[in-house]
Amino acid sequence: LSFGGQRAPAAVHGPSGTHADAPHALQQGLPNARWVPVQNMHCTLRFVGSVDDVTARSIVQAVHTIRVQPFTLQVQGVGHFPLTAGAGVPNVLWAGIEPSNALTHLVACVEDAVTSCGLKPEHRPFHGHVTLARCPAVSWDDLRAWCNTHHDLGAEPFTVSAVHCYQSLQTEEGVVYRVLAE
């Protein structure tokens, strides 16, 4: 989405309160990682990228009409993108989200909403995750070691009751996500 040149995903809020303790407690021990503040944690359902303001408003309206029957998500395990060293520099460290029928259904609803506004379908498979850190300056060896140490991450399930469009804003303190539609 684009409002003043900023991009945003359609997403669900990530773990908060005591549910965020497990992912937040891990945010150490990886040299050069840029850790994501707990208040910015979310599970992206569909990344949109930059679009014109008319399309962005249409997407926000379409996503806003999605009704979500509350369901829970479970954080389980850690990983990184890209998945292999041969695919480039590591750039994202994440906590995984266990697949569920409710999540798959919500992702499909978001995809329908976004494509109804003229965007091309997403062809990459959905991989539910909450970003823990950005890692462009982290070595593959350090990343693998950190993931091996924390591979069994688990946290209390958290409830999803709505989907939101977020705007990413670059500030002096880093990126901040702002909900565009409740």
N, C-alpha and C positions, 0 to 999 in steps of 0.2 A: 504494500500500500504506500502511497506517497502523499504526504502533506508537507509541503515545503521541502521536498526532496528526501524526506526520511522514509525508511522502509519498515515494514512490520509484518508479522505473521498472524494467521488466525490460530489461536492457541487456547489451552485451558491453563488456569493457574496451577503452578506447581505446589509442592508441599509447603505448608506454612505452619507457624507455631511449633508445637512439639513434633509435628510430622516432618519438619525441615531439619531437625536436630542431626539425624544420621548423615544426610548429604553435606550439611554445613560443617559438621565435625571433621569431615575428610579434607577440608580445604586447607591443606598444609602438606609439606613434605615433597613438593614437586617444584624444583627450581625453575624460575622464569615463567610459571603459570600465572595467568591473569584470572583470578577467581571471580565467579559471578556472585554478586550479592544475593542473599536469600530472597529479598523482595523482587528480584528480577527473574527468579526461577519460574519456568513454565514449560509445558510440553507442546511444542509446535505441531499442529495438525496439518497445516498447509502453509508453506512459505510462498509469499506472493512476489516479493521484490518491489521495485519501483514501478508504479503505474501512474497515469494521469489522474488528476483530482476527481474527474467525473467517474472514472472506473473505480477509484478508491472508495468514493461515497456509495456507489452501487454495491460493492463488495461488503462494506460495513453493514449496509441495510440488509443484504441477503443473509449474511452470517447472523445478524441480530434476530432474524426470524426463526432460527433453528431452536427448537425446544428440546431440552435435554432431560431425560428421565435420570435423576441422580444415580450415580454408580461410583464404585471405588476403583482406584488405580493403585497398583503395588509397585514400588520402586524395588528393583532387583538387579544387582550386579553393576559393573562399570565397563566402559569401553571407550573407544575413540574413533574419530573420523580424521582422515581416511582410515580404513580398516587395516590396510597393509602398508608396509614401508615402501614398497615399490610404487605406490599410488601418489606419492608426494610427501610434503612436510606435514607432520601432525598439526591439526589446527583446533580440534575440539575434543575435550574430555567430557564424558557424560555418564550419568546414572541411568540405567535402563528402566523401561516401563514394561512390565509383563503384558503380553498381548491379552486382549479380552474381546468377546463379541461386542460388548457395548462400545468399547473404544473403536473397533473396526467400523461399526455402524456410524459413529460420530464422525470419523474421518471421511467416510463416504458422503455423509450429509454436507460436510464442509466443502468437499471436492465438487459436489453438485452445485452448491451455492456459488462457488468461485467460477466454475466454468459457465454457469448461466449468465455471468457478467462479461463473458467474452474471452476469458483466459483459456489458454491451452491446457488440456489435462496434464496432470503430473504423472509421469511414467515411471519414476523411481519408486521402488517399494517403500512403504511407510515403515519407519523404524522409530518407535516411541522412545523418547529419552528426555531427560532434563539436563541441560548443559550445566556442567560444574565449573569449567574453566576454558578459556581460550589459550591455545598452546603454540603459537607460531615460533616461539624461540625455545621450545622444549625439545630435548634430544629424544630419539626413538628409544634409546636404552633407558633413560629416566622414565619415560612414559610407560614402557612395558613393565618396569620394576614396580612403579606405583600401582598399575592395574593388577599385577600379580598379588601385591600385598592386600589390595582392597576388593578382590574379585567377588567376594561373597557379600557385598553390601546389601543390606535389607533395611527397610524402614516400615513404620506403621503405614497401612493403606491410607490414602487421602481421598476425599469425596470430590467428584466432579459434578457440578450442577448447571454449568453454563459454559458457553464458548465465547471468546472475546477476540476482537481485533486489537492488536497492539501497535503503537507507533514507537519506533526506536529513536531516541534522542541522544545525540552525542553531547556530553557535558565535560567539564574539566575533571570530574571524578570518574568518568567513563560513561558507558551506555546506560540509559535509563529507559525502561519500558512504560508507556502510558496507555491505559485502556482507552480505546476510541469509542466503544459502544458497550453499554451494560445490558 
